[in-house]
Amino acid sequence: MKFQSRRICRQLSLFLFSAFLFSTSGCQSKYPDLGLGMYLYRDTRDLVRFVYDASLVLQNEGIQGIDQFKDNLTKYTTPDYYLYIYSLDGTNLFHGGMPELEGKNLLDVTDKNGKQITKLILRAIENPNNRHGWVHYTWWEPGKFYPVPKSSCHFKVTSIDGKDFFIGGGIDYPHEEKEFIRIIVDDAVERINREGASAISSIADPFSEYNYRDVRVFVFHADGTALISPVVNKQFQKRNIVDCVDEAGHRPFEKALKRLNEKEATWEVFLAKSRYQRGLIKKSLYLRKAFLDGKLVYVGAVTDLPQPP
């Protein structure tokens, strides 16, 4: 009798433990392979989930699923972001924020800075290095006048009826994720290794995916002279980047190059002034090695880190 009681207790304990694991896993169990751990901010993770969930509807129901989006606008158009769907020729099929765009071909649409948004998206969804199809540009908030910075994620979808689409959604005034610059720097490295000197002009192009907001992919030689400057001023090309110091007197480039003696990529934190607040802020430098026509070069970009309140 005692043995049976102990067995029942063990079984009950196992059941309760299993229930606990299930309850604590929460919504993460629904997204085991989505790679959300790469993001620092909840807003970014929530957006990826939002677009991914909608992509499953489109995948399973095909173009008929668009009617479901239109019939449930409050679900797919929130105060934070909205959904949109395009065919791969650039025709808008559904737009939760601006329904007046539906039925129009926006393949050649550009933002106020000249970025060809749809073409950048079409490249992003085919880029295995850009898992969630991130594109950064300037757009309008629905019902507002002034264009704002935006980051959007996208999924390419082949529906059950064999048709191809891309589906996306974006965040206005987005947080600057480290993953965003990891994507463009890694992509620039692959391009330099593959194309050589012809890749430099494409990476330096201000309308390309390698330049957005305050982020700019730069390239410099081992002696510190720039091929693509971190700033627009071409006179900066002759300055030794490695000798640059931050606001605390540290040499982030010099430290990063030492780390790269033993690895292919590195992150370095440094301090900078901000036009938005009085104190210093933390920034992160991501740097990688590449080989341009057989010669070692360094490719990098800088972004903001989460700041204390």
C-alpha positions as YAML, in Angstrom:
chain: A
units: angstrom
residues:
- id: 1
  name: MET
  ca: [0.00, 0.00, 0.00]
- id: 2
  name: LYS
  ca: [2.85, 2.34, 0.88]
- id: 3
  name: PHE
  ca: [4.64, 1.40, -2.36]
- id: 4
  name: GLN
  ca: [1.51, 2.18, -4.38]
- id: 5
  name: SER
  ca: [1.13, 5.52, -2.61]
- id: 6
  name: ARG
  ca: [4.74, 6.44, -3.37]
- id: 7
  name: ARG
  ca: [4.22, 5.47, -7.04]
- id: 8
  name: ILE
  ca: [1.10, 7.64, -7.25]
- id: 9
  name: CYS
  ca: [3.02, 10.53, -5.68]
- id: 10
  name: ARG
  ca: [5.84, 10.16, -8.20]
- id: 11
  name: GLN
  ca: [3.39, 10.07, -11.10]
- id: 12
  name: LEU
  ca: [1.60, 13.14, -9.76]
- id: 13
  name: SER
  ca: [4.91, 14.97, -9.33]
- id: 14
  name: LEU
  ca: [5.91, 14.09, -12.91]
- id: 15
  name: PHE
  ca: [2.57, 15.34, -14.20]
- id: 16
  name: LEU
  ca: [2.85, 18.62, -12.31]
- id: 17
  name: PHE
  ca: [6.43, 19.13, -13.49]
- id: 18
  name: SER
  ca: [5.41, 18.50, -17.10]
- id: 19
  name: ALA
  ca: [2.54, 20.95, -16.71]
- id: 20
  name: PHE
  ca: [4.95, 23.51, -15.28]
- id: 21
  name: LEU
  ca: [7.33, 23.14, -18.22]
- id: 22
  name: PHE
  ca: [4.46, 23.55, -20.66]
- id: 23
  name: SER
  ca: [3.10, 26.63, -18.91]
- id: 24
  name: THR
  ca: [6.50, 28.35, -18.58]
- id: 25
  name: SER
  ca: [7.37, 27.71, -22.21]
- id: 26
  name: GLY
  ca: [4.44, 29.97, -23.14]
- id: 27
  name: CYS
  ca: [4.31, 31.22, -26.71]
- id: 28
  name: GLN
  ca: [7.99, 30.33, -27.26]
- id: 29
  name: SER
  ca: [6.97, 26.70, -27.92]
- id: 30
  name: LYS
  ca: [5.11, 27.94, -30.98]
- id: 31
  name: TYR
  ca: [8.26, 29.51, -32.45]
- id: 32
  name: PRO
  ca: [11.08, 27.01, -31.78]
- id: 33
  name: ASP
  ca: [12.88, 27.64, -35.07]
- id: 34
  name: LEU
  ca: [12.13, 31.32, -35.64]
- id: 35
  name: GLY
  ca: [15.42, 32.55, -34.17]
- id: 36
  name: LEU
  ca: [13.97, 35.24, -31.93]
- id: 37
  name: GLY
  ca: [16.86, 35.00, -29.48]
- id: 38
  name: MET
  ca: [19.01, 37.14, -31.78]
- id: 39
  name: TYR
  ca: [17.01, 40.28, -30.90]
- id: 40
  name: LEU
  ca: [17.56, 42.56, -27.91]
- id: 41
  name: TYR
  ca: [14.11, 44.20, -27.92]
- id: 42
  name: ARG
  ca: [10.63, 42.80, -27.32]
- id: 43
  name: ASP
  ca: [9.11, 45.08, -29.98]
- id: 44
  name: THR
  ca: [11.28, 43.43, -32.63]
- id: 45
  name: ARG
  ca: [10.41, 39.91, -31.51]
- id: 46
  name: ASP
  ca: [6.69, 40.74, -31.38]
- id: 47
  name: LEU
  ca: [6.79, 42.10, -34.93]
- id: 48
  name: VAL
  ca: [8.50, 38.98, -36.31]
- id: 49
  name: ARG
  ca: [5.89, 36.77, -34.61]
- id: 50
  name: PHE
  ca: [3.08, 38.96, -35.97]
- id: 51
  name: VAL
  ca: [4.29, 38.71, -39.57]
- id: 52
  name: TYR
  ca: [5.19, 35.03, -39.27]
- id: 53
  name: ASP
  ca: [1.72, 34.09, -37.97]
- id: 54
  name: ALA
  ca: [0.12, 35.93, -40.88]
- id: 55
  name: SER
  ca: [2.48, 34.19, -43.32]
- id: 56
  name: LEU
  ca: [1.11, 30.81, -42.18]
- id: 57
  name: VAL
  ca: [-2.44, 31.95, -42.97]
- id: 58
  name: LEU
  ca: [-1.37, 32.99, -46.47]
- id: 59
  name: GLN
  ca: [0.60, 29.79, -46.94]
- id: 60
  name: ASN
  ca: [-2.28, 27.54, -45.94]
- id: 61
  name: GLU
  ca: [-5.15, 29.43, -47.57]
- id: 62
  name: GLY
  ca: [-3.52, 31.02, -50.59]
- id: 63
  name: ILE
  ca: [-4.83, 34.23, -52.09]
- id: 64
  name: GLN
  ca: [-8.23, 33.54, -50.48]
- id: 65
  name: GLY
  ca: [-6.53, 34.21, -47.15]
- id: 66
  name: ILE
  ca: [-6.32, 37.88, -48.07]
- id: 67
  name: ASP
  ca: [-10.08, 38.09, -47.51]
- id: 68
  name: GLN
  ca: [-9.48, 36.95, -43.95]
- id: 69
  name: PHE
  ca: [-7.01, 39.80, -43.43]
- id: 70
  name: LYS
  ca: [-9.47, 42.32, -44.85]
- id: 71
  name: ASP
  ca: [-12.30, 40.97, -42.69]
- id: 72
  name: ASN
  ca: [-10.15, 41.18, -39.54]
- id: 73
  name: LEU
  ca: [-8.46, 44.56, -39.93]
- id: 74
  name: THR
  ca: [-8.32, 45.20, -36.19]
- id: 75
  name: LYS
  ca: [-6.22, 42.04, -35.78]
- id: 76
  name: TYR
  ca: [-3.80, 42.86, -38.60]
- id: 77
  name: THR
  ca: [-3.68, 46.62, -38.10]
- id: 78
  name: THR
  ca: [-2.58, 47.61, -34.60]
- id: 79
  name: PRO
  ca: [-1.40, 50.93, -33.12]
- id: 80
  name: ASP
  ca: [2.17, 49.60, -33.41]
- id: 81
  name: TYR
  ca: [2.26, 48.00, -36.86]
- id: 82
  name: TYR
  ca: [0.18, 46.70, -39.74]
- id: 83
  name: LEU
  ca: [0.40, 43.95, -42.33]
- id: 84
  name: TYR
  ca: [0.94, 44.19, -46.09]
- id: 85
  name: ILE
  ca: [1.11, 41.59, -48.88]
- id: 86
  name: TYR
  ca: [2.62, 41.85, -52.37]
- id: 87
  name: SER
  ca: [2.99, 39.57, -55.36]
- id: 88
  name: LEU
  ca: [6.59, 39.22, -56.50]
- id: 89
  name: ASP
  ca: [6.04, 41.57, -59.45]
- id: 90
  name: GLY
  ca: [5.54, 44.40, -56.94]
- id: 91
  name: THR
  ca: [1.73, 44.58, -56.99]
- id: 92
  name: ASN
  ca: [0.18, 45.35, -53.62]
- id: 93
  name: LEU
  ca: [-2.59, 42.91, -52.72]
- id: 94
  name: PHE
  ca: [-3.34, 43.99, -49.16]
- id: 95
  name: HIS
  ca: [-2.24, 46.97, -47.09]
- id: 96
  name: GLY
  ca: [-3.50, 47.26, -43.53]
- id: 97
  name: GLY
  ca: [-2.23, 50.82, -43.12]
- id: 98
  name: MET
  ca: [-2.95, 52.34, -46.54]
- id: 99
  name: PRO
  ca: [-5.69, 50.41, -48.38]
- id: 100
  name: GLU
  ca: [-5.55, 52.97, -51.19]
- id: 101
  name: LEU
  ca: [-2.33, 51.25, -52.35]
- id: 102
  name: GLU
  ca: [-4.07, 47.93, -53.02]
- id: 103
  name: GLY
  ca: [-3.99, 46.88, -56.66]
- id: 104
  name: LYS
  ca: [-1.12, 49.24, -57.51]
- id: 105
  name: ASN
  ca: [2.28, 48.11, -58.76]
- id: 106
  name: LEU
  ca: [4.92, 49.59, -56.45]
- id: 107
  name: LEU
  ca: [7.98, 47.84, -57.84]
- id: 108
  name: ASP
  ca: [9.73, 51.15, -58.50]
- id: 109
  name: VAL
  ca: [8.49, 53.06, -55.46]
- id: 110
  name: THR
  ca: [11.17, 55.00, -53.58]
- id: 111
  name: ASP
  ca: [11.24, 56.69, -50.20]
- id: 112
  name: LYS
  ca: [12.20, 60.34, -49.75]
- id: 113
  name: ASN
  ca: [15.89, 59.39, -49.71]
- id: 114
  name: GLY
  ca: [15.68, 57.54, -53.01]
- id: 115
  name: LYS
  ca: [15.70, 53.98, -51.63]
- id: 116
  name: GLN
  ca: [13.88, 51.54, -53.90]
- id: 117
  name: ILE
  ca: [11.90, 49.87, -51.14]
- id: 118
  name: THR
  ca: [10.19, 47.01, -52.99]
- id: 119
  name: LYS
  ca: [13.37, 46.01, -54.83]
- id: 120
  name: LEU
  ca: [15.29, 46.02, -51.54]
- id: 121
  name: ILE
  ca: [12.62, 43.73, -50.06]
- id: 122
  name: LEU
  ca: [12.80, 41.33, -53.02]
- id: 123
  name: ARG
  ca: [16.56, 41.04, -52.48]
- id: 124
  name: ALA
  ca: [16.18, 40.66, -48.72]
- id: 125
  name: ILE
  ca: [13.73, 37.74, -48.88]
- id: 126
  name: GLU
  ca: [16.13, 35.82, -51.13]
- id: 127
  name: ASN
  ca: [19.16, 36.50, -48.91]
- id: 128
  name: PRO
  ca: [19.88, 33.55, -46.57]
- id: 129
  name: ASN
  ca: [22.00, 35.90, -44.45]
- id: 130
  name: ASN
  ca: [18.88, 38.02, -43.75]
- id: 131
  name: ARG
  ca: [16.66, 35.43, -42.10]
- id: 132
  name: HIS
  ca: [13.66, 37.67, -41.48]
- id: 133
  name: GLY
  ca: [13.99, 39.85, -44.58]
- id: 134
  name: TRP
  ca: [14.82, 43.13, -42.81]
- id: 135
  name: VAL
  ca: [14.71, 46.36, -44.83]
- id: 136
  name: HIS
  ca: [15.21, 49.89, -43.45]
- id: 137
  name: TYR
  ca: [13.74, 52.98, -45.06]
- id: 138
  name: THR
  ca: [11.53, 56.04, -44.52]
- id: 139
  name: TRP
  ca: [7.73, 55.82, -44.73]
- id: 140
  name: TRP
  ca: [4.55, 57.59, -43.66]
- id: 141
  name: GLU
  ca: [2.55, 56.78, -40.58]
- id: 142
  name: PRO
  ca: [-1.05, 56.21, -41.72]
- id: 143
  name: GLY
  ca: [-2.99, 59.45, -41.46]
- id: 144
  name: LYS
  ca: [0.12, 61.49, -40.66]
- id: 145
  name: PHE
  ca: [2.05, 63.92, -42.84]
- id: 146
  name: TYR
  ca: [5.72, 63.59, -42.02]
- id: 147
  name: PRO
  ca: [7.72, 60.51, -43.08]
- id: 148
  name: VAL
  ca: [9.44, 58.58, -40.28]
- id: 149
  name: PRO
  ca: [12.25, 55.99, -40.03]
- id: 150
  name: LYS
  ca: [11.00, 52.43, -40.36]
- id: 151
  name: SER
  ca: [12.36, 48.88, -40.15]
- id: 152
  name: SER
  ca: [10.27, 46.06, -41.63]
- id: 153
  name: CYS
  ca: [10.60, 42.28, -41.66]
- id: 154
  name: HIS
  ca: [9.32, 40.06, -44.46]
- id: 155
  name: PHE
  ca: [8.72, 36.43, -45.33]
- id: 156
  name: LYS
  ca: [8.49, 34.94, -48.79]
- id: 157
  name: VAL
  ca: [5.45, 32.67, -48.99]
- id: 158
  name: THR
  ca: [4.57, 29.97, -51.48]
- id: 159
  name: SER
  ca: [0.90, 29.29, -50.90]
- id: 160
  name: ILE
  ca: [-0.95, 26.00, -51.07]
- id: 161
  name: ASP
  ca: [-2.18, 26.97, -54.53]
- id: 162
  name: GLY
  ca: [1.42, 27.41, -55.77]
- id: 163
  name: LYS
  ca: [1.53, 31.22, -55.88]
- id: 164
  name: ASP
  ca: [4.42, 33.29, -54.50]
- id: 165
  name: PHE
  ca: [4.06, 36.39, -52.34]
- id: 166
  name: PHE
  ca: [5.94, 38.36, -49.78]
- id: 167
  name: ILE
  ca: [4.29, 39.44, -46.57]
- id: 168
  name: GLY
  ca: [5.62, 42.07, -44.21]
- id: 169
  name: GLY
  ca: [5.13, 44.55, -41.42]
- id: 170
  name: GLY
  ca: [7.26, 47.28, -39.88]
- id: 171
  name: ILE
  ca: [8.00, 49.38, -36.82]
- id: 172
  name: ASP
  ca: [8.15, 53.18, -36.90]
- id: 173
  name: TYR
  ca: [11.05, 54.71, -34.96]
- id: 174
  name: PRO
  ca: [12.55, 51.24, -34.47]
- id: 175
  name: HIS
  ca: [15.14, 50.22, -31.92]
- id: 176
  name: GLU
  ca: [18.56, 49.71, -33.50]
- id: 177
  name: GLU
  ca: [19.14, 45.99, -33.18]
- id: 178
  name: LYS
  ca: [22.68, 44.63, -33.32]
- id: 179
  name: GLU
  ca: [21.31, 41.98, -35.66]
- id: 180
  name: PHE
  ca: [20.53, 44.67, -38.24]
- id: 181
  name: ILE
  ca: [24.18, 45.60, -38.65]
- id: 182
  name: ARG
  ca: [25.32, 41.98, -38.38]
- id: 183
  name: ILE
  ca: [23.22, 41.27, -41.48]
- id: 184
  name: ILE
  ca: [24.61, 44.06, -43.65]
- id: 185
  name: VAL
  ca: [28.24, 43.68, -42.57]
- id: 186
  name: ASP
  ca: [28.25, 39.91, -43.10]
- id: 187
  name: ASP
  ca: [26.59, 40.44, -46.46]
- id: 188
  name: ALA
  ca: [29.17, 43.07, -47.44]
- id: 189
  name: VAL
  ca: [32.01, 40.70, -46.46]
- id: 190
  name: GLU
  ca: [30.58, 37.92, -48.62]
- id: 191
  name: ARG
  ca: [30.17, 40.34, -51.50]
- id: 192
  name: ILE
  ca: [33.76, 41.63, -51.26]
- id: 193
  name: ASN
  ca: [35.16, 38.10, -51.06]
- id: 194
  name: ARG
  ca: [33.08, 37.11, -54.08]
- id: 195
  name: GLU
  ca: [33.20, 40.19, -56.33]
- id: 196
  name: GLY
  ca: [36.41, 41.96, -55.34]
- id: 197
  name: ALA
  ca: [36.82, 45.67, -56.08]
- id: 198
  name: SER
  ca: [33.55, 45.88, -58.03]
- id: 199
  name: ALA
  ca: [31.66, 45.39, -54.74]
- id: 200
  name: ILE
  ca: [32.97, 48.61, -53.21]
- id: 201
  name: SER
  ca: [30.79, 51.03, -55.18]
- id: 202
  name: SER
  ca: [27.67, 48.98, -54.44]
- id: 203
  name: ILE
  ca: [28.38, 48.95, -50.71]
- id: 204
  name: ALA
  ca: [29.13, 52.69, -50.69]
- id: 205
  name: ASP
  ca: [25.90, 53.51, -52.59]
- id: 206
  name: PRO
  ca: [23.75, 55.63, -50.21]
- id: 207
  name: PHE
  ca: [20.60, 54.09, -51.73]
- id: 208
  name: SER
  ca: [21.70, 50.52, -50.95]
- id: 209
  name: GLU
  ca: [20.82, 48.26, -48.03]
- id: 210
  name: TYR
  ca: [24.28, 48.96, -46.59]
- id: 211
  name: ASN
  ca: [23.33, 52.51, -45.61]
- id: 212
  name: TYR
  ca: [20.30, 53.50, -43.54]
- id: 213
  name: ARG
  ca: [19.54, 56.10, -40.87]
- id: 214
  name: ASP
  ca: [22.84, 56.72, -39.01]
- id: 215
  name: VAL
  ca: [24.29, 53.34, -40.00]
- id: 216
  name: ARG
  ca: [26.89, 53.06, -42.74]
- id: 217
  name: VAL
  ca: [29.00, 50.04, -43.68]
- id: 218
  name: PHE
  ca: [32.63, 51.09, -44.01]
- id: 219
  name: VAL
  ca: [35.75, 49.33, -45.28]
- id: 220
  name: PHE
  ca: [39.39, 50.05, -44.50]
- id: 221
  name: HIS
  ca: [42.83, 48.62, -45.16]
- id: 222
  name: ALA
  ca: [45.03, 47.03, -42.52]
- id: 223
  name: ASP
  ca: [47.01, 50.29, -42.27]
- id: 224
  name: GLY
  ca: [43.82, 52.14, -41.25]
- id: 225
  name: THR
  ca: [43.14, 54.05, -44.47]
- id: 226
  name: ALA
  ca: [39.54, 53.90, -45.63]
- id: 227
  name: LEU
  ca: [38.15, 52.43, -48.81]
- id: 228
  name: ILE
  ca: [34.64, 53.40, -47.71]
- id: 229
  name: SER
  ca: [34.63, 56.04, -44.99]
- id: 230
  name: PRO
  ca: [32.42, 55.83, -41.89]
- id: 231
  name: VAL
  ca: [31.36, 59.38, -42.80]
- id: 232
  name: VAL
  ca: [30.36, 60.95, -46.09]
- id: 233
  name: ASN
  ca: [33.27, 63.40, -46.18]
- id: 234
  name: LYS
  ca: [35.75, 62.00, -48.72]
- id: 235
  name: GLN
  ca: [38.63, 63.87, -47.09]
- id: 236
  name: PHE
  ca: [38.31, 61.39, -44.25]
- id: 237
  name: GLN
  ca: [39.63, 58.68, -46.57]
- id: 238
  name: LYS
  ca: [43.27, 59.50, -45.66]
- id: 239
  name: ARG
  ca: [42.72, 59.47, -41.92]
- id: 240
  name: ASN
  ca: [43.92, 56.43, -39.94]
- id: 241
  name: ILE
  ca: [40.75, 54.87, -38.54]
- id: 242
  name: VAL
  ca: [42.64, 52.59, -36.17]
- id: 243
  name: ASP
  ca: [44.00, 55.60, -34.27]
- id: 244
  name: CYS
  ca: [40.52, 57.00, -33.52]
- id: 245
  name: VAL
  ca: [39.54, 57.25, -29.84]
- id: 246
  name: ASP
  ca: [36.14, 57.35, -28.16]
- id: 247
  name: GLU
  ca: [34.93, 59.89, -25.57]
- id: 248
  name: ALA
  ca: [36.69, 57.97, -22.77]
- id: 249
  name: GLY
  ca: [40.00, 57.86, -24.63]
- id: 250
  name: HIS
  ca: [39.70, 54.19, -25.58]
- id: 251
  name: ARG
  ca: [40.70, 52.89, -29.03]
- id: 252
  name: PRO
  ca: [37.82, 50.61, -30.11]
- id: 253
  name: PHE
  ca: [39.23, 49.94, -33.58]
- id: 254
  name: GLU
  ca: [42.66, 49.06, -32.25]
- id: 255
  name: LYS
  ca: [41.13, 46.67, -29.69]
- id: 256
  name: ALA
  ca: [38.86, 45.11, -32.33]
- id: 257
  name: LEU
  ca: [41.78, 44.46, -34.69]
- id: 258
  name: LYS
  ca: [43.68, 42.68, -31.92]
- id: 259
  name: ARG
  ca: [40.67, 40.43, -31.33]
- id: 260
  name: LEU
  ca: [40.47, 39.71, -35.06]
- id: 261
  name: ASN
  ca: [43.92, 38.14, -34.94]
- id: 262
  name: GLU
  ca: [42.19, 35.09, -33.48]
- id: 263
  name: LYS
  ca: [38.66, 35.27, -34.90]
- id: 264
  name: GLU
  ca: [36.73, 36.25, -38.03]
- id: 265
  name: ALA
  ca: [34.36, 38.75, -36.40]
- id: 266
  name: THR
  ca: [34.14, 40.79, -33.20]
- id: 267
  name: TRP
  ca: [31.97, 43.25, -31.28]
- id: 268
  name: GLU
  ca: [33.45, 46.24, -29.44]
- id: 269
  name: VAL
  ca: [31.59, 48.65, -27.13]
- id: 270
  name: PHE
  ca: [32.62, 52.31, -26.95]
- id: 271
  name: LEU
  ca: [31.30, 55.64, -25.65]
- id: 272
  name: ALA
  ca: [30.03, 58.53, -27.77]
- id: 273
  name: LYS
  ca: [28.18, 61.82, -27.41]
- id: 274
  name: SER
  ca: [24.51, 62.04, -28.29]
- id: 275
  name: ARG
  ca: [22.53, 64.94, -29.68]
- id: 276
  name: TYR
  ca: [19.50, 63.64, -27.78]
- id: 277
  name: GLN
  ca: [20.86, 63.56, -24.22]
- id: 278
  name: ARG
  ca: [23.52, 65.22, -22.10]
- id: 279
  name: GLY
  ca: [25.48, 62.14, -20.97]
- id: 280
  name: LEU
  ca: [27.57, 59.74, -23.01]
- id: 281
  name: ILE
  ca: [25.91, 56.76, -24.66]
- id: 282
  name: LYS
  ca: [27.11, 53.26, -25.49]
- id: 283
  name: LYS
  ca: [27.60, 52.23, -29.09]
- id: 284
  name: SER
  ca: [28.64, 48.91, -30.57]
- id: 285
  name: LEU
  ca: [31.14, 48.36, -33.36]
- id: 286
  name: TYR
  ca: [30.83, 45.15, -35.38]
- id: 287
  name: LEU
  ca: [33.95, 44.36, -37.39]
- id: 288
  name: ARG
  ca: [34.91, 41.52, -39.71]
- id: 289
  name: LYS
  ca: [37.82, 40.51, -41.90]
- id: 290
  name: ALA
  ca: [37.48, 40.20, -45.67]
- id: 291
  name: PHE
  ca: [39.85, 39.71, -48.58]
- id: 292
  name: LEU
  ca: [39.75, 42.19, -51.43]
- id: 293
  name: ASP
  ca: [41.63, 40.75, -54.42]
- id: 294
  name: GLY
  ca: [43.73, 38.72, -52.01]
- id: 295
  name: LYS
  ca: [44.52, 41.60, -49.62]
- id: 296
  name: LEU
  ca: [43.18, 41.83, -46.07]
- id: 297
  name: VAL
  ca: [40.57, 44.52, -45.40]
- id: 298
  name: TYR
  ca: [38.20, 45.17, -42.52]
- id: 299
  name: VAL
  ca: [34.45, 45.68, -42.88]
- id: 300
  name: GLY
  ca: [32.28, 47.15, -40.14]
- id: 301
  name: ALA
  ca: [29.38, 49.26, -38.94]
- id: 302
  name: VAL
  ca: [28.30, 50.95, -35.71]
- id: 303
  name: THR
  ca: [24.93, 51.00, -33.97]
- id: 304
  name: ASP
  ca: [23.42, 52.13, -30.67]
- id: 305
  name: LEU
  ca: [23.21, 49.80, -27.69]
- id: 306
  name: PRO
  ca: [20.27, 49.74, -25.26]
- id: 307
  name: GLN
  ca: [20.69, 52.74, -22.96]
- id: 308
  name: PRO
  ca: [19.93, 52.82, -19.22]
- id: 309
  name: PRO
  ca: [16.74, 54.75, -18.31]
...
